[in-house]
């Protein structure tokens, strides 16, 4: 029964896509070179540093930003944004809004300083809207940025106690749960429907269910609901190992399937605390993948581990290959490539073997000055940007 309800809900959710055009202001990436977005701007004293290369700020300090930048108001999607509303505050004021795991311990997130709320409760939804959303609409924010939207029940929510103290079971408490995925879809649909009706754009940091193909239909509906899909995993997966092999094929296929019709912003967190300390291989990998999948509505960010709030740059982000001259293709040598008006990108997603790709006629030089002709061989899990010499 849950699976049937989930499918029905996902079909209904498609209707929200028609409301996107009502958003008064959305990012408009150039479609050429590396179009960027900025994760928070609390340490960016002067937006002129963007140099016209940033089109969107996730979590802007101010509602109005100099063109072409579009700012957004940050809100966590499943927990109270006011940290003074502690677990004890909720127990005293709204005990039936507190979520619990199946062992009846309260659900707490992010170092136990955030209280998850029961976003299926109509009273909670009105509280969230009236407390966090409407005041920022009134302040002039043209977009909202909802964080940590995940179809997987990572905090193991199971239920809540009602006003009489009776246990109300909602979910299994397991990470993959149809009922929880359905609840997430319903909550995002509620928010996007109201915001789009008010002419406000919606961005959401939505976790791609890597290795969970059963959640991909629901993930696609989430992407269709919002105006900007914030993809914090990118192709570095903010971990010590990049997405590769079969998982890369799955993620790449999904991203390509939504790129032409939906705005996509990939955040590639690298393994070092600062981008300036990252290996060139990992930087090239992130930018080469961006050029491989990108369409006109695509933006990207490279950072150190959670190095948000400050404007970052690196030479690879300044490489302008122009506009796509065709779709990405897998070469007979195993590597992937895509030709652009001013060059091409080549990616080897295999963690098992080096792969090759044939090159167009002429001599080619990568972003570090190394020359190639005829063919290029890439080491495992690597990418390269090439321009004509």
C-alpha positions in Angstrom: 0.0 0.0 0.0 2.8 2.4 0.8 4.4 1.9 -2.6 1.1 2.6 -4.3 0.7 5.8 -2.3 4.2 6.9 -3.1 3.7 6.4 -6.9 0.4 8.3 -6.8 2.0 11.1 -4.8 5.0 11.4 -7.2 2.6 11.7 -10.1 0.6 14.4 -8.4 3.9 16.2 -7.6 4.6 16.7 -11.3 1.9 19.3 -11.4 4.1 21.7 -9.5 6.6 21.9 -12.4 4.1 24.2 -14.2 4.5 26.8 -11.4 8.2 27.4 -12.0 7.5 30.2 -14.5 5.9 32.2 -11.7 9.1 32.7 -9.9 10.0 36.4 -10.5 13.8 36.0 -10.3 16.0 33.0 -10.9 19.7 32.6 -11.7 20.6 32.9 -15.4 24.0 31.2 -15.9 25.8 32.2 -19.1 26.1 28.7 -20.5 29.8 29.3 -21.4 32.9 28.6 -19.4 32.6 27.7 -15.7 29.4 29.2 -14.3 29.5 29.4 -10.5 27.4 29.6 -7.4 28.5 30.7 -3.9 27.6 28.7 -0.8 26.9 31.4 1.8 28.5 34.9 1.6 29.1 35.7 5.3 32.8 36.2 4.6 32.5 37.9 1.2 32.8 41.6 2.1 32.5 42.9 -1.5 30.5 40.9 -4.1 32.6 42.6 -6.8 35.2 39.8 -6.2 32.8 37.5 -8.1 33.8 39.3 -11.3 30.5 38.4 -13.0 31.2 34.7 -12.7 28.8 33.9 -9.8 25.1 33.7 -10.6 23.6 32.4 -7.3 24.2 32.7 -3.6 23.0 29.9 -1.4 22.2 31.5 1.9 22.8 35.2 1.1 23.1 37.7 4.0 21.0 40.2 2.1 17.9 39.7 -0.1 19.2 42.0 -2.8 22.5 41.3 -4.7 24.2 43.0 -7.6 23.4 41.5 -11.0 23.9 38.8 -12.2 23.8 37.4 -8.7 20.5 36.0 -7.3 20.5 35.5 -3.5 18.4 33.1 -1.4 17.4 32.7 2.2 18.8 29.6 3.9 16.5 27.3 5.9 16.9 23.8 7.1 14.0 21.8 5.7 13.4 19.3 8.5 14.5 21.0 11.7 13.9 24.2 13.6 16.1 27.0 12.4 16.0 28.8 15.8 18.5 27.1 18.1 16.9 28.7 21.1 14.0 26.3 20.5 15.8 23.4 22.2 14.4 20.0 22.9 13.4 21.2 26.3 11.6 24.2 24.8 9.6 21.8 22.5 8.8 19.4 25.4 7.3 22.4 27.3 5.6 24.1 24.4 4.9 21.5 21.7 5.6 18.1 23.0 3.6 16.4 20.2 5.9 18.0 17.6 9.1 16.2 18.8 10.3 13.3 16.7 11.6 10.1 18.3 13.5 7.0 17.1 12.0 3.6 17.5 13.7 3.1 20.9 11.8 6.2 22.0 14.8 8.4 22.3 14.4 12.0 20.8 15.8 12.6 17.4 18.5 15.2 17.4 20.7 16.4 14.5 23.9 18.1 13.9 25.8 17.7 17.2 22.5 17.6 19.1 21.8 21.4 18.6 18.9 21.1 16.3 15.5 19.7 16.9 13.8 17.9 14.0 10.1 18.6 13.7 7.2 16.6 12.5 6.7 18.2 9.1 3.7 16.1 8.4 1.7 18.0 11.1 -0.4 20.8 9.6 0.3 22.9 12.8 4.0 22.4 12.4 3.8 23.5 8.7 2.0 26.7 9.6 4.5 27.4 12.4 7.4 26.9 10.1 5.9 29.1 7.4 4.8 31.9 9.7 8.0 31.9 11.7 10.7 31.4 9.1 9.3 31.7 5.6 6.8 34.6 5.5 9.0 37.1 7.4 11.8 36.6 4.8 9.4 36.9 1.9 8.4 40.2 3.4 12.1 41.1 3.7 12.4 40.8 0.0 14.2 37.5 -0.6 13.4 36.3 -4.2 14.4 32.6 -3.4 14.6 30.2 -0.6 17.4 27.6 -0.1 16.2 24.4 1.8 19.0 22.4 3.2 19.5 18.6 3.8 16.6 17.4 1.8 17.1 13.6 1.9 14.8 10.8 0.9 16.7 8.5 3.2 15.7 8.6 6.9 19.2 9.2 8.2 18.2 10.3 11.6 16.0 7.2 12.0 12.7 8.9 12.8 10.0 6.5 13.9 7.2 8.6 15.4 6.0 11.0 18.0 3.8 11.2 21.1 0.4 12.9 20.7 -1.1 15.5 23.1 -2.3 12.7 25.3 1.1 11.0 25.5 0.1 8.1 23.2 2.7 6.8 20.8 2.0 7.5 17.1 4.1 5.3 14.8 5.0 7.0 11.5 8.0 5.3 10.0 10.0 2.1 10.5 13.1 3.9 11.7 15.1 2.3 8.9 17.2 4.4 6.6 15.2 3.4 3.5 11.5 3.7 4.2 8.7 4.4 1.6 6.6 6.2 4.2 9.5 8.6 5.0 10.2 9.3 1.3 6.6 10.0 0.8 6.5 12.5 3.7 9.6 14.3 2.3 7.9 14.6 -1.1 4.7 15.9 0.5 6.6 18.5 2.6 8.6 19.8 -0.4 5.5 20.0 -2.5 3.8 22.0 0.2 6.7 24.5 0.4 7.2 24.8 -3.4 3.5 25.2 -4.1 3.1 28.1 -1.7 6.4 29.7 -2.7 5.8 29.5 -6.4 2.3 30.9 -6.0 3.9 33.9 -4.3 6.4 34.3 -7.1 9.3 33.0 -5.1 12.0 30.6 -6.4 13.1 27.5 -4.6 16.5 25.8 -4.3 17.1 22.6 -2.4 20.2 20.7 -1.3 18.9 17.3 -2.2 21.0 14.2 -1.5 21.4 11.9 -4.5 20.6 8.4 -3.3 23.9 6.9 -4.3 23.6 3.1 -4.5 19.9 3.2 -3.8 18.3 2.9 -7.3 14.8 2.3 -5.8 14.8 5.9 -4.7 15.6 7.4 -8.1 11.9 7.9 -9.2 11.3 9.9 -6.0 14.5 11.8 -6.5 13.5 12.8 -10.0 10.2 14.1 -8.7 12.1 16.2 -6.1 14.3 17.7 -8.8 11.2 18.5 -10.9 9.6 20.4 -8.0 12.3 22.9 -7.4 14.0 25.5 -9.5 17.6 24.7 -8.5 18.9 21.3 -7.4 21.7 21.9 -5.0 23.9 18.7 -5.3 26.3 18.8 -2.4 27.9 15.5 -3.3 29.0 16.6 -6.8 31.4 14.0 -8.1 33.8 14.2 -5.2 31.2 12.9 -2.7 32.8 15.1 0.0 34.9 12.1 1.0 38.4 10.6 0.5 37.3 8.8 -2.7 35.6 10.3 -5.7 32.4 8.7 -7.2 33.7 6.1 -9.7 32.9 3.0 -11.7 29.2 1.9 -11.6 28.2 4.5 -9.1 29.7 7.2 -11.4 27.8 5.8 -14.4 24.5 6.0 -12.4 25.1 9.5 -11.1 26.3 10.8 -14.4 23.3 9.3 -16.2 20.9 10.9 -13.7 22.5 14.3 -13.9 22.5 14.3 -17.7 18.9 13.3 -17.7 17.9 16.4 -15.8 20.4 18.9 -17.0 18.6 20.1 -20.1 15.4 20.9 -18.3 16.4 21.7 -14.7 18.9 24.0 -13.1 21.7 22.0 -11.3 24.3 23.3 -8.9 27.1 20.9 -7.9 29.2 21.5 -4.9 32.5 19.6 -5.0 34.0 19.5 -1.5 37.6 18.3 -1.7 39.4 16.4 1.0 41.6 19.1 2.3 40.5 21.8 4.7 41.3 24.5 2.1 40.8 24.5 -1.6 44.3 26.0 -1.9 45.8 22.8 -0.5 43.9 20.3 -2.7 45.6 18.1 -5.1 45.5 19.2 -8.8 44.1 15.8 -9.7 41.0 16.2 -7.6 40.5 19.8 -8.8 40.8 18.7 -12.4 38.5 15.8 -11.8 35.7 18.1 -10.5 36.0 20.6 -13.3 36.3 18.0 -16.1 33.2 16.3 -14.9 31.3 19.6 -14.8 32.3 20.2 -18.5 31.3 16.6 -19.3 27.7 16.9 -18.1 26.9 20.6 -18.1 24.1 22.4 -20.0 23.1 26.1 -19.9 21.5 25.9 -16.4 24.4 24.3 -14.7 26.6 25.9 -12.0 29.5 24.5 -9.9 31.5 25.2 -6.8 34.8 23.9 -5.6 35.7 24.2 -1.9 37.8 22.6 0.8 35.9 20.4 3.3 33.0 22.6 4.4 35.0 25.7 3.4 31.8 27.7 2.9 31.1 31.4 3.2 34.3 32.7 1.5 34.8 33.2 -2.3 37.3 30.7 -3.6 39.0 30.5 -7.0 41.5 28.2 -8.7 43.0 28.3 -12.2 41.0 25.3 -13.4 37.8 27.2 -12.7 39.0 29.9 -15.1 39.5 27.6 -18.1 36.9 28.6 -20.7 36.2 25.8 -23.2 33.3 27.8 -24.7 30.0 26.2 -25.4 29.2 22.5 -26.0 29.6 21.3 -29.6 27.9 18.0 -28.9 26.9 15.5 -26.3 29.3 13.5 -24.1 30.4 10.2 -25.6 32.2 7.2 -24.3 35.3 6.6 -26.4 36.2 3.1 -27.6 39.3 3.4 -25.4 37.0 3.6 -22.3 37.3 7.2 -21.3 34.5 9.8 -21.7 34.9 13.0 -23.7 32.9 16.0 -24.9 33.9 18.5 -27.5 33.4 22.3 -27.0 33.8 25.3 -29.2 37.2 26.1 -27.7 38.4 22.7 -26.6 37.3 19.4 -25.0 37.0 17.6 -21.7 38.1 14.0 -21.0 37.2 11.9 -18.0 38.1 8.4 -16.8 35.7 7.3 -14.1 37.3 3.9 -13.7 39.1 3.1 -10.4 40.4 -0.2 -11.9 42.3 0.8 -15.0 43.7 3.7 -17.0 41.6 4.5 -20.1 42.2 6.3 -23.4 40.3 8.6 -25.7 41.0 9.6 -29.3 41.5 13.3 -29.9 40.4 15.5 -32.8 43.1 16.3 -35.4 45.8 18.8 -34.3 47.8 19.4 -31.1 46.2 19.9 -27.8 47.4 21.3 -24.5 46.0 20.7 -21.0 45.5 23.4 -18.3 49.1 22.7 -17.0 50.9 23.0 -20.4 51.3 19.4 -21.3 50.7 18.6 -25.0 48.8 15.8 -26.7 47.9 14.6 -30.2 46.1 11.6 -31.6 45.2 10.0 -28.3 45.3 10.7 -24.6 45.6 8.2 -21.7 44.1 9.1 -18.3 45.0 7.4 -15.0 42.3 6.1 -12.8 39.5 8.5 -11.6 40.9 11.5 -13.4 39.9 14.3 -15.8 41.6 16.8 -18.1 40.7 20.0 -19.9 42.2 20.4 -23.3 42.5 23.4 -25.7 43.9 23.6 -29.2 47.5 24.7 -29.3 
